[in-house]
Amino acid sequence: MQRPGDGQSAAHPIAPGHLMIRSLINGKLVRVFGFSLATNLAFRKNAGKVTLIGETDQHDFFNTGQVELGRYATRVEAEREVTMIESAMAAGEGTYHLQFALAPKEK
């Protein structure tokens, strides 16, 4: 049973080892359990050098179970974000807001 103020919604209970994060790339709120970093090869201005990828257990025909969460100017910033996310997961938090990612580009 969910208690008020525990950071989790009764409509979207979070399994242990999972965390809800809103992607700064596509705006979707996703439940993730693992992370990886990918080096960006694009040389566009403000594209970021590293992308944080979240692993989800939401697989279907069009979804590979991975979602791009945010882009970072340096690998150090991306690794700092992963450390903060892992700390939030260990503390039993239900959600996490990306803190070190580059601001999303206006469309």
C-alpha positions as a printed Julia matrix, in Angstrom:
107×3 Matrix{Float64}:
  0.0    0.0     0.0
  1.28   3.45   -0.91
  1.68   6.03    1.81
  1.26   9.75    1.12
  4.59  11.46    0.59
  6.65   8.35   -0.18
  7.47   9.67   -3.68
  5.5    7.0    -5.5
  2.1    7.1    -7.11
 -0.42   4.39   -6.33
 -1.28   4.34  -10.04
  2.35   3.68  -10.98
  4.03   1.62   -8.26
  7.78   1.31   -8.69
  9.39  -2.11   -8.42
 12.54  -2.33   -6.3
 15.58  -1.45   -8.39
 13.51   0.7   -10.77
 13.15   4.46  -11.04
 10.9    6.8   -13.03
 12.82   9.38  -15.1
 11.51  11.86  -17.68
 13.63  11.84  -20.83
 14.9   15.29  -21.73
 15.17  14.11  -25.33
 11.63  12.89  -26.06
  9.77  14.07  -22.94
  8.45  10.61  -22.02
  8.31   9.4   -18.44
  9.87   5.92  -18.33
 10.59   3.28  -15.7
 14.25   2.31  -15.89
 16.4   -0.25  -14.09
 19.82   0.13  -15.72
 21.93   2.66  -17.57
 24.64   2.93  -20.16
 26.58   5.78  -21.73
 27.07   6.19  -25.47
 29.58   8.47  -27.15
 27.9   10.73  -29.7
 29.52  10.89  -33.09
 27.45  13.84  -34.31
 29.3   17.12  -34.37
 26.26  19.38  -34.24
 26.42  22.38  -31.97
 24.93  21.63  -28.5
 24.42  17.95  -29.37
 26.49  16.84  -26.39
 29.35  14.37  -26.45
 27.68  11.63  -24.39
 24.13  10.26  -24.22
 22.66   8.59  -21.12
 20.58   5.57  -22.13
 18.07   4.01  -19.76
 17.25   0.3   -19.83
 13.55  -0.47  -19.53
 11.58  -3.7   -19.32
  9.02  -2.33  -21.78
  9.76  -4.36  -24.91
  7.53  -4.57  -27.94
  7.87  -4.64  -31.71
  8.93  -0.99  -31.94
 10.69  -0.63  -28.59
 14.11  -2.14  -27.95
 13.92  -1.64  -24.19
 16.23   1.37  -24.3
 15.43   5.07  -24.19
 17.71   8.08  -24.55
 17.34  10.08  -21.35
 19.71  13.03  -21.72
 22.8   14.38  -23.44
 25.91  15.62  -21.67
 28.76  17.93  -22.6
 31.34  15.57  -21.04
 31.61  11.96  -19.93
 32.43  13.19  -16.4
 29.04  14.94  -16.14
 27.26  11.85  -17.47
 29.06   9.6   -14.98
 28.17  12.0   -12.15
 24.5   11.75  -13.21
 24.64   7.93  -13.17
 26.15   8.04   -9.67
 23.31  10.29   -8.48
 20.7    8.03  -10.1
 22.2    4.93   -8.48
 22.13   6.7    -5.09
 18.45   7.57   -5.58
 17.69   3.94   -6.47
 19.58   2.67   -3.42
 17.63   5.1    -1.22
 14.34   3.72   -2.57
 13.31   6.91   -4.38
 10.49   6.51   -6.89
 11.51   9.29   -9.26
 14.63  11.15  -10.33
 15.03  14.43  -12.22
 18.1   14.72  -14.44
 20.39  17.38  -12.99
 23.5   17.57  -15.17
 22.13  17.02  -18.68
 22.24  19.72  -21.34
 19.04  21.7   -21.66
 16.73  20.3   -24.35
 16.75  22.16  -27.62
 13.68  24.24  -28.46
 11.66  22.94  -31.41
